[in-house]
Amino acid sequence: MLYLSLNPNLLIYVASRQIQEDEIVEDYGKLSVPFAVDRSFFYQKDALAMVTALFQSLPHYPSMSWEELALSLPPTLLTYTLSPEPIPQWIDRIRFGETYIEALSKKNYTLEKGYLTIWYDPKILDLFVQAAKNCGFVLQKITSGFINAINAINMIYDTKNYDKFSLLKWDSFYSELALFKKNILTGYLCFRINQSKLLPLNINGDIPENLSEILDTDNLTENLYKTLGPIFLYSHQVVDSDPLEPFKKFGFCEIINPWTGLRIDTKQRENFSELSSAERSLWTETAGFITRESL
Amino acid sequence: MKKIDVNLLENNEESVSKDKDSEILSNTPTDQEQQEDQNLQFSEIPSVSEEKLEKTEEPSQEKKEKEEETPHTETIKTSDLKRGKKEKSTKKGGGNSSKPPAKKKKGPNILFIVLLVVIVLAILVIFTFPKFSALVKKPEQVKIAKTTEFSIVPVDEKEARDTLAQIRSALEQGEQVLPENISLLKKQLAESKDRLHRLFILSDHFPKGLFWSYYSTSGGFELFEVKAREPGIFEMFYNRVMKNNLFNTLKFYSYDGKYWDSLEGVFVGTYSSTTPIEKGALYSMNPDDFIAYVAYSAQTAKINFTDRNSKPGKSVIPRTKQTVLELTFYGTINQLERFVEEFSKIPATFTVSKVIAGRKPSEQYPDPLKLTLFVALYEKM
């Protein structure tokens, strides 16, 4: 199985082989994405050709016959809402507008408390399915990258003892934040950082009223930690300096090690020593696909 | 925390455009159904057809044979994670298998022992350490020494004493302290000048294909209601103005939740006034003369001018009266900018408390823009 996480700058992949009941990670890596990952791109004429070319640049392992793909997408292509009740259609129409709503489909998922609704454009999903097919792959699953990350911390860490905690994706394009109270997902925020200015793009669920102020201040890291409690972090950008460095000074800011509990081929393990903790966390969304063996 | 198992390729999707509210609500699973769904998630392999299931069972024997050939594998160990009982689960289909037991868990016995040790240590600390108050160092009281006054000018000398008196007298005469309300008005005048020019500074950064209406108030905040011809234009505008530090904060709220892909939304920004407070006298002018000057400025810039709603206001400056005017102009952005240059030079004391600009929804370029200014004019009584 080849697991992929698509984000505006990077395509992260993990290749695994099924041996009996176990899944062994055989390879992992990252590729640059040569196009803008937003809706308008996928309506261009050459979009299918470009996505096909990207999939073709993935490593092929003929001896292992990996033909199945699972793909996670960024918040530029999916819209989320957390709500106590399923959202009636008339609200959808107001929110998205008459024209845009016609292009969308949605799915409701029952959470422990309330509902998660995901809106997506089926044309874009079809394009990914077709691009995979062009390369000899079968696309089995498309999901949200951030939800994969939520599932990853669920599998790796015992979070039951925390009254509250948060999960933060630190990204140069679209950062995402999930808030949990008593181990239940209660809030979601997508924001953008531009020259140290913070711009909330999608706020929903139970978010503190002063969150905008918290995000606007210079002491962002400190304020997040004080307001939201322990932070589980991962990065989705490759830069010279460690983007998660400002968080490291706090008592509980855990940079997610997505490889915890996974069985990895010995040869690939050797490469880990060269990666920083922030670099290792790049695979959080991708490794969130894989159910770990019990610890 | 329950695993959120999302697969957008599954067939049970709802097409928003076709569904009705009642259908959506009826799709909400009952408790019993939810329970059944959860049981299914734990026992079945989703997203794989029956044929594939058969296929996957067949090679399982081969896999057993292959296992001997498998390269040596290791699982990453995390020292602070406690291993529990091993529980195998299905993997194929993108991780749809059951949730493994919690990690980083420590048993209740260990917790109890740790708690006991902490209590014992706490008791030892209480009985062996000196009282807390004894540990706090009291600040020493500062003794103020009595020193004799001294001056750089030897006060004993008559000549020097006279010189000092003259200097003091000169300083006191030259000191001009403005009343607080005049200072406030001068500050408002400076901010008002900034407010008048902001629209034109910002308009230099409007990308092609951006349709906007602008609203600015004396609260130092600005609001743009924007529409775009194509996706990506809002992001371009945001990047341009932020690059030039034209806002302290700027937030974008899209009407449809598509962020920068939106075609409609609102920017809300704040900025700090940078225009210095001007020194000098304040002029007095009656409303009729002021309107005449405004009309002249509009004529110079070749724009249409209509004055509306002239009413008296409450002046904060003693012995002055205030008139609030709502002035409306129509022209291109360049013509309006030229008008504002002339308007700023009118020798009167006035502040602009609100600026509204834009076109009606039915109008579009090259129809003229509408600019409305709310002006407070001060006149000496």
Interface residues (C-beta under 8 A of the other chain):
Chain A: M1 Y3 Q18 I19 Q20 E21 D22 E23 I24 D38 R39 S40 E68 A70 P75 T76 L78 T79 P86 I87 P88 Q89 W90 D92 R95 F96 G97 Y100 I101 E102 L104 S105 K106 K107 N108 Y109 T110 L111 E112 Y115 L116 I118 W119 Y120 P122 L125 V129 L139 Q140 K141 I142 T143 S144 I147 I150 N151 N154 M155 I156 Y157 D158 T159 K160 Y174 F180 N183 I184 L185 C190 R192 N194 Q195 K197 L199 P200 L201 N202 S212 D216 N257 W259 T260 G261 L262 R263 I264 D265 T266 K267 R269 G288 F289 I290 T291 R292 E293 S294 L295
Chain B: M1 K2 K3 I4 D5 V6 N7 L8 L9 E10 N12 E13 E14 S15 V16 S17 D19 K20 D21 I24 L25 N27 T28 P29 Q34 D37 S47 V48 S60 K63 K64 K66 E67 T70 P71 H72 T73 E74 T75 I76 T78 L81 K82 R83 G84 K85 K86 E87 K88 S89 T90 K91 K92 G93 G94 G95 N96 S97 S98 K99 P100 P101 A102 K103 K104 K105 E230 P231 G232 Y238 N239 M242 K243 F247 T249 L250 K251 F252 S254 Y255 D256 G257 K258 Y259 W260 D261 E264
